[in-house]
Amino acid sequence: MTGRGTILVTGGAGYIGSHTCKALARAGWTPVTYDNLCRGAPASVKWGPLEEGDIGDERRLSEAIGRWRPVAVMHFAGYAYVGESMADPAMYYRNNVVSALSMLDCMRSHALNNIVFSSSCATYGVPDRLPIAETCPQRPINPYGRSKLMFEAVLDDFGRAYGLRWMALRYFNALGCDPEGEIGEAHDPEPHVLPRAIMAARGASACFDVNGSDYGTDDGSAVRDYVHVSDLAEAHVTALGYLLGGGDCRAVNLGLSRGYSVLELVKAVERISGRSVPVRLGPRRPGDPPALVADAALAREILGFSPKYPELEDMVAHAWRWFEAKGSPR
């Protein structure tokens, strides 16, 4: 065990969770991944032990907590696909709210009182203005965002009633892969925009589908604030230190305060790869806002958030290298 103690990372075998486990280990923590592996990959668990289990299984979770005695939980074990949440909201509320509530009850029974929660800009819905500050109204337009907002409210109530110490990190769009190539992004099926664009460039799919080309943006495609997954991981470690050091319980945006359209992302893939990306323009996807850009001033102020990889080209290049090496079916 490393010197600083143990952190239980729910969903630590997933995309952002595994990158955060690497950042935790580098900072001297022992990350213990707790994951049911329905979407995570055991091969991504490289910096600490794996405990297989579901967050809704209190007995199994209690065993893991009792064995490792973590000082905090980092909670990534939520379903996170907007389109899927529109088609099957029950699955999202059951896992992201009901099972997560069971997890908090289990934490209480072990006097485990610190949690950093992987929240989302999806809690804002369609914003009144850009960039989006933490004080902006939260009016989510899909079950995924609503489930994240519900759990933020649960955390706040548990803090007031039971003394739970919490932070909710509302990050915008995670992008890229580990710059050192040790872990990356691979889902089956793949719902995320950058891997799908790379797969189209490499011939692993016939084309890249753009969900909506009639938004009121410069090129008609949706605009997102993309942030490197490794920068998100580092921010989670910093948030943990802030929380354990007595910082206020609160929600914080994580983004670059700069937006790129989906079609701009496609052009970046073409520049990095030297290949064309066949594009098919399609209808808007239900539940998608036209533009989401963060006001990250609070993260800079209280967490010293200063991304190491702020350029879109770096995010794309790191992902391209990952897929070239091992992440693409072709």
N, C-alpha and C positions, 0 to 999 in steps of 0.2 A: 504494500500500500504506500502511496506517496504521502508526503508530509502534511498536506493541508486538510485531509479528511476525505470523506466519500460524499458524492452527489448521486442521487437516484435520478436517472434520465429516462422518463417514460417516452416511448417512441424513439429511443436512441439508435435504433437500427434504420431509421428513415433518413431522408435526404438532409434536412437541416439538423436533426438530432445527432446524426453521426458526425457531421462537421463540428458540432458543438462539443461532442465527446473528445475530439482531437484537441480542440482549444482548451478544454478543461484539463486534460492530461498535461498539456504543455505548460499550463499555469500551476501545476503541482497538485491538482485534485485527482482523486480516483473516480472516474465515471463508471457507475454500474448501470448498464442498459437494462431496462424492463420493457419488454416488447412482445406482443402476441404474434409477431412476424406475418400478420395477414398482408402487410404492405412493406414491411421493412425487410432488409437483406442481412442475414447472419454474417456474410462476408464483410459488411461495413462495420462490424463491431470489432475494433482493433486495439482499443486503448483501455480496456477494462473488461470485467466479466459480463456475461449475458445471463439474465434471468428471464426465461420465457414465461409470459403470463399476460392476462388481460387486466386493465385498470379497474374493470367492474367486478373482478374476482377478489373480494376482500381477503379471503383466507390466503390465497396465493400471494397477494401483494403484501399482506402482513408478514408472511414468512420471509419474503425478500427484505423488507424493512428491518425485521428483527435480526436477520443474519448480518446485514451490512451496516446498520445503524447510521444512515446518512444524516448530514446536518441540514440538507435542503433537497427539494425536488425541483427538477426542471421538467416541465410538462409539455411534451410535443405529441402525445398520443391522441391526436384528433384527426378526424377525416377533414380533408382540405380542398375538395374539388367543387367549384361553384355549380357546374352543370349537373354533376351527380347529386348534389344537395337539392336541386330543383326537381329532379326525377324521383328521389327517394328521401324526403325530409325526415321520415321516421328514423332512418339509420343514423342521420346526423344528430338529431336530438337525443337519441338513445346513447350514443357513444360520447358525444362532445359535452353533454350536459348530465345525463343520468349516471353514466358510468364514472364520469369525472367527479360527480358528487360523492359517489361511493369511495373514490380515491381520497377525497378530503376527509371523509369520516374515518378512513383507515389511518390517515396521517394524524388525526386528532387522538386516536387511541394509542398512538406511539409518542405523543407529545412532539411530533415533528411539525414545526411551526413556520417553516420558510419555503416559499415556492416562487419560482419564476415561470410565468405562463406565456406560451407561444400564442399570442393573439394576432390580430389582423386588421389591416386597413379596411377590410370588408365590413367592419362594424359601422363605418361612416355612410355607406350607401352612395347615393349621388350627392356630392357635396354642393353647398351653396356657393363656395368660392375655392380657389386654389391659391397657394398651397393649403393643405389641410392641417390645422393645428389640433392639439388634443382637446381644446375647448369647443371645437365644432360639434354641431348636433350629430348624434349617432342614430341613423335611420337606415339600417341594413335592408337590402332589397332581395336577399336570397337567404335560404335556411342556414347555409354555412355561416354567413355573417351574423345572423341572429343567434346561432348557437354560441359563437364566440362572445357576443355581447352579453348573453345570459350568464355565461360562466364568469365574465368580468364582474357582473353584479353579485354573483354568489361569493366570489373572493372578497369583495368589499364588505358584504354582510358578515362573512366569517371573520374578517378582520375586526369589525366592530364588536361582534358578540363573543368571539373566542380567542382573540388576540393573534390571529393568523397574520404572518408577515408575508406580503406578496408584492410582486411587480408584474404587470402585463405589458409585454412588448408588442406593440401594434406595427409589425413590419409590413412593408409594401411588397414588391415582387422580388422574391429571391431568385438569383440568377448565377450561373457559373458553376464551377467545380473546384475542388481543392487544387491550388496552384502547384502543389508537389505531386499531384496525380495519384494519391493514395486512396481516395474515395471520390465518388462522383454522383451522378444522377441517372437512374435507370428505373423506369416503371413499366409495367405491362398490364394494360395498355398505357401508353405514354400520353398524359393530358397536357403537359407543360409546353409553353410556346417555344423556348429555345431548343430543347431536344428535338421537337418535331421539325423545326426549321433545319436543324443539322441533319436529321434523318433524310429529309427531302433533298438536301444538297448532296448527300452521299449515295442517293439512290435506294435507300432503305424503305422509302415510301414514295408513292407516285407523285405526290404534291404536298404543299403546305397549305392548309385551309386557314384563311383569314376570316374570323368570326365577326363580320360587320365591316362594311366599307362606306357607310353613310352616316357616321357620327359627325358631329360638328367640330372636327379637328382639322388640322392643315391638310392631311392626306386622306381623311375619311375613316382611318382605322383607329382603334382604341389606344389611348395614351396611358402608359404606366411608368411609375418610378421604380427603376430596377436597381437592386442593391446586391452586391456580391455575397454569396452564401457564407464565405469565410469571414467577411466583415460582420455579418449578422451573428455568427458564432462567437466572435470576440466580444460583441456587445452583450451577449448573454452572460459571459464570464464577468464582464465589468458590472453588469446589473446585479449579479450574485454578490459581488464584493460590496456594492452600494447597499444592498439589502441587509447583509450580515453586519455591515458597519453601522447600522441604525438609520439608514436613509428612509425617507417617507414611502409609505405604500402608495403606489400610483401607476397609471398607465403612461407609456412613452412611445412616441412614433419612432420608427427606424426607417429612414430613407435618405436619398441624396438631394431631395428638393429640386429634382430635375426630371422631366418626363421625356420619354421616347415613345413614338408610335410603334405599333406592331410592324408596319412596313419599314420603318427605320431600322428595327431590329433585324429584319430579313436582309436589308442592305449590308448591315454589319457582318452578318454571317457570310455573305458573298465576298466581302472584302477580305475577311480573315481566311476563308477557305480557298479562294480563287475559283469557286464554282458557282454556277447559277442555282437559284432556288426556285423551282417551279411553283407558282402561286395560283391558288384557286380562291376567288372572292366569294364568300357566302353570306348568309343572313346573320344578323346579330344573334349572339347566344343569350337566352333568357337569364336575367340576373346579373348582367355585366354593366357597370357604369361606364360612361364614355371616357372619363379621365380621372386618374388618381395620382396626385403628387403630394409628397409629404412636406410639412413644415417640421424640420428636425431640430429646431433651435433648442428645445428642452433636452433632447438627447445629448446635444453638444455641451449644454450647460452642466447637467448633473452627472453625465456618464463620460464626458470627454470624448464623445463619439466622433471619430475622425477616420473615415474609411481608408484602408490601405489601397484598395482597388476601386477607385471611383469612376474609371473610364469604362464605357460600354464595350470598347474593343478588348479590354483585358478580360472582362467577364466572358465574352464570346470566345476568346482565344483559349482560356482555360477549359471551357466546356468542349471546344473542338478537339483539343489534345486528348481529353478524357475519352471522348467517343472514338477518336482515331485509334486509341490504344486498346480499349476494351468495352466501350459502352454501347456500340451500335451493332445491330445484327448483321451488318455488311462492312 
